C-alpha cells in the first residue's frame, strides 16, 4: 500500500466510506492528503443528502435498468468509461434522488474498470424523444452535485441527437451551470459518436459492440457492484431506518388511540 494511504483510510473510515472507494479519492487526487480528504467529505455530504449510502440494486434500480434505456462501457486506455442513457429515461415525475441513486450505482460499476479512475468517465444522453416531461432543473442540479463529488472525473457530457426543444431546454439550464461544466458539454448526432468515444465503446443499438439489452446491462452491473460503505455502516443505517419506522408506527398508534 502506498505511503500515506493507510493514514488517509484511518481518517475516512469514521465517515463510513469503505476502503475500496476511499482509495479512489486518494488516487483521484494523486496522493494529496488534504485534497483527498476534502473530496471524501464532500461525497459524504452529497451521499447523506440524497441517500446514496444505501444506493443499490433495489427494485427501483432494477426496474430502471430493465426499461432498456441504460448502457455502460468500460474505460479504454486513453479513453474514459461511458455511462449512457437513452431517450426518455429522465422523467420529471420521478423523484430526482431516486434517479441519482441509480446513477451512483452505475458509476460504482464503472469505477471497477481498470482505467476509470485514471481516465474518468463520460456521460452520454441520447436525447431522441425527450420532451418537457423529461425536464427537471432539480434533477440537473442534483446530478451536477453528484458528479462533482464522486471520486472520478466527469470528462465530458455528450448530448446526442438534440431536438430544437432539447436545445431550448439546455439554454434554460445554461445560466445555472458552472464554467468548467459548460466546457465539458458537447452536442453530437449518432453518426458523430466516434468523435467522442472509442470505437469499442459504441452500444449495440447504435451499431456498436457494447451490449445494450437490459438483461446484459443488469448482468454486468450485478457482476461488479459493491456498496459505497462498510458493512458496519450499512448495519447502522438499517438499524436507524428500522428505529425511525418503529417510532413512526408507535406515534401513529398513539394518535389512533387518542
N, C-alpha and C positions, 0 to 999 in steps of 0.2 A: 504494500500500500504506500503511495507517495507520501513524502514527509509533509506533515501538516494536515493530512486528510482526517486522521483519527481525532485530532483536536477539534476539527470542524464538525465531525459527526457527533462528538460528545455535546456540542453546543446546539445541534439541530434536533437531537433526539427528544429533548423536552418539548419541542414543537409538535411532536407526534409524527413527523415525516420519516418514512422508512429509509434506512441507509441506502438502499438501492436507488431511490430517487434523489436523496440528498447529495449523493456523489455526482449526480448530473449537474447540480448547481455549481459544484466545485470545478467540474470540467468546463462548463459553460463560461465561467469567469476566469478560467485559466489559472486556478490556484490562488486567486486574490481573495484572501480570507474574508475581509470585511465586505467586499462586494458580493461574495457567495452567500454570506450570512444574511445580508440585506435582501438578496434575492429570495432566499428561503422564507424569510419573514413576510415578504410581500406576497409570496404564494400562499402562505398560511392565512393571511388576511382575506385574500380572494376566496380561498377554499372554505373558510368559515362563513363568509357572506353568502355563497351560492351552493353550499352543501356538497362541494367537490370531494370532501373527505370520504364520503360514503358512495361516491360515484362508482358504479359497477355494472355488470351485465344483468340489471334487473329487468322486469317485464317491459318497462317503458323503453329502455335502451334496445332490447331485442326487437321490439315492435318497430322502432325507427329504422333499425338496420334492415329488417326484413321488408321494409317498404321498397327496397331496391334503389334507394336514392343516395347511398353512401358507398364510396370506394376509397381504398388506400393503396399506396405504393411505397415500398421501402426506399430508403436513400440509396443512391449510387455514388461511386467515387466522383467527387466534384459536383454532385447534384443533390439537392435537398430531398427529403422524404415528401410525400404528397398526401394530403387529406382532401378528398374531393366530395362535393355534394352535387346532386342532380336536381335541376328544376325546382319543383315546389316543396323541397324539404323544409324550408323555412315557412312557418305559419304563425302569424301574429296571435292566433288564438291559443297557441301552445305556450305555456309558461316559459319565458326565456331561460330560467335557471335549469329547467329540465333539459333543454337543448344544450346548454353549456356543460352540464354534467356528461352528456353523451360525447361532446367534443373532447372533454377531459379524458374519457375512456379511450377514444380513438388516438389521441396524442400519446397516451401511455404506450399503446401498441407500436406507434411509430418510433418511440424512443428506444424500443428494443432492437431497432435496426442498427447495424454496426456503425454507420456513418452519420446517424441522425443528429447526435449532439454536436458533432463537428460541422456538419453542413446545414443544420437547421431543417425547417420544413416549409412547404409551400401550400397555401390554401387555395383550392380551385373551386369556384362556384359556376356550374353550368346554369346560366340564367334563363334558359329557354322555358317559357311558360310562366315565369314569375310575374305576379301582379301585386296590386295593393294589399291583398290579404296576406302576402308574404313579407310585408314590410313592417319592421318594428325598430324604432330608434333605441328602445330599451335593450333589445337583443343585441344590436350592433355595439352599443356601449359596453354591455357585459362581455361580448366577445373580445373587444379591444382590451378590457381589463384582464381577461384570462390570458390572452396571447402574450401580453407584456409581462405576465408574472410567471409563466412556465419556464422550466429550465432548458429551454431550447429556443433558438432564434426563429422568428417568423420572417422568412426571407422575401416572400412575395405573396400578394393576394391577386389571383387571376380571376377575372370575371369573363366567362365565355358567352358568346352569342347574346350580348346585352341588347334588349329592345330599346326603343325610344323611351318607353315608360321606365325601364330599368335605369337608363341614363339620367332621367329626371329624378328618380329616387336617389341616385348617387349624388346628384347635385345638391339635394336637400341635406344629405349627410355630410357633405364636404366641409362645412364650417366647424363641425364637431370632431373632425379627425385631425390628429397632430401631423406636423410637417413630415416627420420620419415615416409615419404610416402611409401618408399620401405618396411618398416616393416609391413605396413598395407595391402600389396598386396599378394594375395594368388591365386593359381590355383587349380581348382577342376573340377570333372566331374559332370554331373547332378545327378548321383547316390550318390555323396558325399555332396549334398547340405545341408543335415541335420547336417553336421559337423559345418556349419557356420550360419544357420538360424533356428529359432524356427519352429517346425512342422506346426504351424498355419500360417506361412508366405510364404509357397511354392505356386507358381502360378498354376492355373489350367492346363496350358499346360505342366507342369512338374508333374502332378498328385496331386497337392495340392488343397487347398480350396479358395485361393485368386483369385477372378475374373480377368482374363487377356484378356477378349474380349475388343475390342476398345470401344464399347458402355458403358460397365461397368466402364472402367477406366475413360472415359470422364465424366460420371455422377458423379463419386467420386470426380474428380477434380473440377467440377462446384460447388459441394456442399460445398467445403472447401476453395476455392481460395479467397485470399484477397490481394489487392495491397501492395507492399512494402512501398509505400509512402503515404503521406497525400493527401487529396482531393485538398488542395491548391497547393501542388507540382505538382500534375497531371495537374491541370488547367494551371499552369505556363509553364510546359513542352509543353502542347498542344499549348499555345499561342506562345511559342518560335518556335515550328515547323511550325506553320502557318505563322509567320513572315518571317522565313527563306524561306519557299516556295514562299511567295509573293515577296520577294526580288529577288529570282531566276527567277521567271516569268517576273518580271519587267526588269531585266537585259537582258533576252533573247529577250524580245520585243524591247528593245532599240537597241540591236545588229542587229535585223532583220530590223529595220527602217533605221539604218545606211547603 
